[in-house]
Amino acid sequence: MINGYINHGDMGMAREIFDEMPIRNNASLTAMIFGYTECGDVVSARKIFDRMEKKDLYTWNAMIACYAQNGCPREAIQSFNRMRKLDSSVEPDEMTFSSVI
């Protein structure tokens, strides 16, 4: 449901649904990061990202892409380096590298 609102550019409704969710998983959190990326709201995307307990490759890619797509290349590279340093279980993939480049 969140993705539907995001795909139609309605981050307000996506956020309402998200805020009412009793349990949030990485899929819903990552969807919100992508939504904020599309809106150019890097600060809100980062707030969602920072609240995540367990980050996976998709969430790292979402945040790195958010920075890259919104004119924050330094932050994209810093996030990539942070991912490599803090989470040895996450291996970068093609999307990770294309966002950093």
PLY file of the C-alpha trace (Angstrom):
ply
format ascii 1.0
element vertex 101
property float x
property float y
property float z
element edge 100
property int vertex1
property int vertex2
end_header
0.00 0.00 0.00
2.83 2.37 0.85
4.44 1.70 -2.53
1.20 2.58 -4.30
1.09 6.02 -2.72
4.79 6.55 -3.33
4.43 5.55 -6.99
1.68 8.14 -7.37
3.79 10.82 -5.71
1.68 11.03 -2.55
4.28 10.91 0.21
1.81 12.46 2.64
-0.51 9.45 2.46
2.43 7.05 2.35
3.71 8.61 5.57
0.28 8.40 7.21
0.03 4.69 6.43
3.62 4.17 7.54
3.06 6.01 10.84
0.02 3.85 11.60
1.86 0.57 11.03
2.30 -1.23 14.36
5.26 -3.22 13.01
7.62 -1.92 10.35
9.97 -4.13 8.43
12.90 -3.39 6.16
10.64 -3.50 3.10
8.39 -0.69 4.36
11.34 1.30 5.69
13.22 0.97 2.40
10.10 1.96 0.46
9.90 5.15 2.49
13.57 5.91 1.83
12.96 5.49 -1.92
9.88 7.71 -1.68
11.79 10.47 0.05
14.54 10.06 -2.53
12.05 10.78 -5.32
10.81 13.87 -3.44
14.35 15.11 -2.84
13.90 14.91 0.93
17.29 13.57 1.98
16.81 14.57 5.63
13.63 12.50 6.05
15.20 9.55 4.22
18.19 9.68 6.57
15.94 9.82 9.64
14.20 6.63 8.52
17.55 4.99 7.72
19.06 5.92 11.08
16.13 4.39 12.98
16.64 1.00 11.36
18.06 -1.61 13.69
19.28 -4.04 11.03
20.29 -2.64 7.68
20.51 -4.95 4.68
21.94 -4.42 1.20
18.67 -2.93 -0.07
18.48 -0.32 2.68
22.13 0.65 2.27
21.62 0.91 -1.50
18.51 3.02 -0.99
20.35 5.51 1.22
23.45 5.65 -0.98
21.23 6.20 -4.04
19.28 8.88 -2.19
22.44 10.87 -1.65
23.71 10.28 -5.18
20.42 11.25 -6.85
19.99 14.36 -4.76
23.34 16.03 -5.33
25.17 14.73 -2.27
28.05 12.69 -3.74
30.28 13.09 -0.69
27.58 11.65 1.57
27.01 8.78 -0.89
30.69 7.83 -0.70
30.74 8.24 3.08
27.71 5.95 3.39
29.37 3.38 1.14
32.49 3.46 3.32
30.37 3.25 6.46
28.52 0.23 5.06
31.82 -1.53 4.34
33.21 -0.70 7.79
30.17 -1.37 9.98
28.46 -4.29 8.30
30.75 -7.03 7.06
27.76 -9.22 6.19
26.66 -6.79 3.45
28.48 -7.05 0.14
28.05 -4.23 -2.38
26.42 -5.13 -5.68
26.05 -3.45 -9.08
23.48 -0.99 -7.76
25.77 0.02 -4.92
28.69 0.67 -7.25
26.60 2.49 -9.85
25.22 4.83 -7.17
28.67 5.59 -5.80
30.14 6.22 -9.26
0 1
1 2
2 3
3 4
4 5
5 6
6 7
7 8
8 9
9 10
10 11
11 12
12 13
13 14
14 15
15 16
16 17
17 18
18 19
19 20
20 21
21 22
22 23
23 24
24 25
25 26
26 27
27 28
28 29
29 30
30 31
31 32
32 33
33 34
34 35
35 36
36 37
37 38
38 39
39 40
40 41
41 42
42 43
43 44
44 45
45 46
46 47
47 48
48 49
49 50
50 51
51 52
52 53
53 54
54 55
55 56
56 57
57 58
58 59
59 60
60 61
61 62
62 63
63 64
64 65
65 66
66 67
67 68
68 69
69 70
70 71
71 72
72 73
73 74
74 75
75 76
76 77
77 78
78 79
79 80
80 81
81 82
82 83
83 84
84 85
85 86
86 87
87 88
88 89
89 90
90 91
91 92
92 93
93 94
94 95
95 96
96 97
97 98
98 99
99 100
